[in-house]
């Protein structure tokens, strides 16, 4: 899932894709050493979990 992220484009993920996205973010969080990266990943994880609970939500990842 994370390999689909385009640093210059937009990726929109549905609530049905959150299981995989959350699993990948959790792995990255375990690997992270930089506190700023860890906080970013925790924020993404909170949003992903909220999206997972609400079928009508989407998670939008926008690049530059």
N, C-alpha and C positions, 0 to 999 in steps of 0.2 A: 504494500500500500504506500509506504513512504517513498518508494522508488518512483511512484507516479507524480510526486510533487515536482512542479516546474518552477524554478526560482524566478522566472520572468512572466509566468502565466497564472492562471487560476485553476484550482482543483476544487470541485464541489463534491462532498461525500454525503451520502444519505445516512439516516439512522441505521439502516440495515448493514452498512459497511463498518459500523463502529466497533464491533467485536474485534475484527482484525486490526483496525487502526489503534485501538486501545492496547492490544497485545504488543504491537510494535513500539508504541510510545513507552510502555512499561519497560521493555528491553533497553531502549535508549536511555531511559532514566537511570537504570541500574549501571549503565556504562559511563554516564556523565560524571565528570569531575569538577567542572566549572560551576560555581554556585549560580551564576546568571543563566546558564543553560538549563540547570536543574529547575530553577523557578519557571522558566519559559515552558519546559516540558510538563511541569505540574499544572500550569494554567491550561495548556492544551488538553491535558488529561481530564481536568474538571469540565471543560467545554464538551469534550467527547462523551463523557459519561452523561451529561445533561442531554445531549443530542440522542444518545442511545435510548434514553427513557421516553423521549417524545417523538413519536413516529413522524410528525409533520416537520420536524427540524432538519436542517442540513448544516454541515460544517464546511465553511468556505475558507480555503487557504489561498491567499493572494500573494503573488510574488511582486517584485519591483515593477 
